[in-house]
Amino acid sequence: MNDADINTDAIDRSLLQRMATGDRVALATLYHSYHGRLCRFLSRLTRRADVIDEVINDCFWIAWQKAGEFRGDSRVSTWIMGIAYRCGLKALRQRGDEPVADDTLPEEHTPSTDPEEDRELRDWLGKGLDRLSADQRVVIELVYGVGHSLDDVAVIMQCPVGTVKARLFHARVKLRNVLPALAGSPPIYKEGVR
């Protein structure tokens, strides 16, 4: 972790401690800090905006109830992402994963100098990510989108680090094949072969 991550985690830990004493302002602060990241992360599990909103609310309800039980074995962000992931899986089991239009999902994104090029790139990457399994999309988002380490992702997904590495490997191979095909070029790599 770099200095900024350490500082952010210290602030988040302080907010959790305040939440444990019933401080609703701390809950609101943490909620607003994580809302955009959770929307983006959960959009890799489902495209249903209603499910995403419900999962985020469930996640923070659990964080509110369990704030005093946070042991500090991981970063607060890892703990919150883990809660959101498990809530997301539970919601999907209950409702199914029915995609909704991408433009209904809130995004945290800084546009490039050419908004049309930026939209085109997002669409292209989105189509490539849609070809991955939900577990592969989640691993890609946690590692590259959110910036978690493989160890953190293993904690969040409650699986061995080796499983995370395998999912990441297979996701990258699939993207290497899918993205050129979406652009009209032949695939470059085969799984397991470079």
N, C-alpha and C positions, 0 to 999 in steps of 0.2 A: 504494500500500500504506500502511496506517496503521501506527502504532507497534507494535501487537500482532502484526500480520502480519510485520513486519520482525523482531521478537523471535523469533517462532515459527520463521521461516525460518532465523535464525541458529542456533537450537537444533538444527533438523533438519540443517543443514549440518555442525554439529559431530558429530552422530550419524553422518552419512555418512562423515566423515573417520575416526571411530573404527571404523566397520564396515570401511573399507578396510584397516585394520590387523588385522582379524580379531576385533574385539570383539563377541562374541555378545550381551552385555548391551545394547549400542547397538542391535543388530538387534531384540532383543525390545522395547526401548523404542519404537523407530520403528514396529514392527509393531502394538503396542497403541495407539499414538497414531493410526494410520491405519485400523485394522481396521473400525471402525464406519462411517467415511466411505466406505470402499471397498465395504462391504456395501451401503450405500444406493445408491451410484453404480452399482455393477454390477447391482443389482436393476432398473435401467432398461434394461439390455441383455437380461437373462434372469431368469426367475422360478425357475430351477432352483438350489436352495440348494447342491447338490453341485457344480455348475459354479462358482458364486460362491466357494465355499471353495477349490476347486482353483485358480481364477484368482488369488485373493489369495496363496495359497502360491507359485504360479509367479511372481507379481509380486515378492514379497520375495526369492525365490531369485535372480531377475535383479538386483534392487537390491543384494543381498549380493555377487554376482559383479562388478557394474559400479560399485560405490560409488566406487572410486578413479578411475573415468573420468568422473564427474560434472563437467562443465565450469563450471557455475554460470551458464549463459546464461538460466536461468529459476529460479523458485522450486523448492524441493525438492518441494513438493506438486504442482506442475505436472508435474515429471519422473515422480513416482510414479504420478499419475493417468494419464499417457501410457502408462507401462508396463502398468498395469492394463487400460487400454482396448484396447491391442494384444493383450494376453494373452486378454482377453475375446472379442475378434473371432476370434482363432485357435481358441479353445475352441468357439465357436458354429459355426464352419465345420466343425469335426470332429464335433460332436455334434448340432447343431440346437438350436433355442430352444423347448423344451417347458415351458410354464408349470407351476409348482407352486403350492400354496396360499400366499397372502400371509402367513398366520400362521406359516409355517415360517421366514420371513426375520427375522434379527435387526434391530432398529430402534433408532436413537438418536432418541428423541422425548420431549418434555416434554408430558404431558397437560394439557388445559385443565381448568378447574374442573369441567366436566361430562364424565366419561369417555365416556359414551354419545354425546354430541355430537362429541367428539374422534374417536371410532372411525368415526362416520358420515361426518365430513368427510374423513378419510383414505381411507375406502372410495370415496367419491364422486370425490375427486381421483385415486385410483388407477385407477378405471374410465376417467376422462378421459384419463389418461396412457397407458393401454393402447391407446387409439385412435390414438396417434401412432406414427410409424415409430421404429425403434430409434435412429436418428441424432437424431431430434427429441427423444426422451426423454432421451438422453444430454446434449444441449445444454441442455435445460431444467434437468436435475439439476446440471450443472457450473456454470451461471450462477446459478440461483436457490437450489439446494440447497447447493452447496459454496461458492459465492461467487467463482468464478474470473472474470477479465476475459475479454472476447471474444478478445483476443490470446493469453491462456493456453489457452483452449479450442482455438484454431486450432493451437497447438503440440501439445496433447494429442491432438487428432484428426488431426493432420498434414494439414491442409487450409487453404486461404486464409481469411482473416478474413471475406471476403465470403460464403463458403459458410456459415460459422458464423452470420452475420447472417441469411442467407436461411432457414436451418433454424430459427432462433429465431423469425423473423417468421411462417413458415408454421405452426410449432407453436403460437404464441400465437393465430393466427387459428383454427386447428382447435379449440383449447381453448375459445375464445370461442363457437364453434358447438356443440361437443359438450357442454360442462358444462350450459348451460341445457336442452338436449334431455334430458340424463340427469335433470334436475330436473323435467321435464315442461313446460318452456317452449319457445317457438319460438326458433331460432337468431337471433342479433342481427346478426352481420356475415357478409359474404361475402368470400372470399379476394381480397385486392387492393383491396377497397372498404371504406370505413368508413361 
